[in-house]
Amino acid sequence: MTRSSAADLLDAVAQRLAPLQNLLFITGAGISVDSGLPTYRGVGGLYDGVEAEDGLPIEVLLSGPMFRKRPERTWKYLREIGDACRGALPNAAHRHIAALERSRERVFVLTQNVDGLHVLAGSNNVIAIHGDANSLRCTACPWTSRVRDYAELDERFTATGVPRCPECDAIIRPAVVLFEEMLPAPALQTLDTELRRGFDAVVSIGTSAQFPYIIAPVLQARAHGKLTVEINPGVSEVSGLVDFHLQLGAAEAMNGLFGPPTA
């Protein structure tokens, strides 16, 4: 695609989006690339189905059954993911979505990411379908907390390699969906409620769209004649379904559609 044709496509999408008041953004790892984070699948952090150092697939090491049986092994890789995310800040794409939430009637984000950058950018209507790595909870009592850096947990790690709750001494964990765990019911209920209300447009950003609950909103919008857009340098499961496929990075595309982001 030439620079001029890309600009023309951006202008066409921008004109279609300009009057719309009810927007759903579906975001995956690609939206956080401009924040310095690597792309990843699910909660797998730095890994994409490769063998980890322990000789097991990362999907096993970062699974619910492994956490229950050998929490120190799961925490080892959770900390590596936390180290990779250290200091990451929202980029222009995150800030644009937060600004649109303030200026339009109804804007929601359905995100696969666990990095918490949408919330940090100022978005309130965030459906974090895979949870939030910055939210911690005890596995035995109501204790919860938030951190921006897993290094804050260092003093809570015991000799066994797991952090302990300051209230009851049980193991704590991030509020993320590990492999082989169920998606959070409140997030699914919110998603269902908002999809029933409908959206004027669905914009998919930086996700491979491999899960049915990620593809479904695009299919619903398409079935009702609503605008569908994908922002993704590559090709995903929805690339052939959307009205417009902008093969650009998230920040570049959102700047092209909405201008410089507001603070």
Sequence and secondary structure as in RCSB ss.txt:
>XXXX:A:sequence
MTRSSAADLLDAVAQRLAPLQNLLFITGAGISVDSGLPTYRGVGGLYDGVEAEDGLPIEVLLSGPMFRKRPERTW
KYLREIGDACRGALPNAAHRHIAALERSRERVFVLTQNVDGLHVLAGSNNVIAIHGDANSLRCTACPWTSRVRDY
AELDERFTATGVPRCPECDAIIRPAVVLFEEMLPAPALQTLDTELRRGFDAVVSIGTSAQFPYIIAPVLQARAHG
KLTVEINPGVSEVSGLVDFHLQLGAAEAMNGLFGPPTA
>XXXX:A:secstr
  HHHHHHHHHHHHHHHTT  EEEEEE GGGGGGGT    STT TT SS B TTSSBHHHHTBHHHHHH HHHHH
HHHHHHHHHHTT    HHHHHHHHHHHHSSEEEEEE   S HHHHHT   EEETTEEEEEEEESSSS EEE S G
GGGGGGB TTS BB TTT  BEEEEE  BT    HHHHHHHHHHHHH  SEEEEES    SHHHHHHHHHHHHTT
 EEEEE SS  TTTTTSSEEE S HHHHHHHHH S   
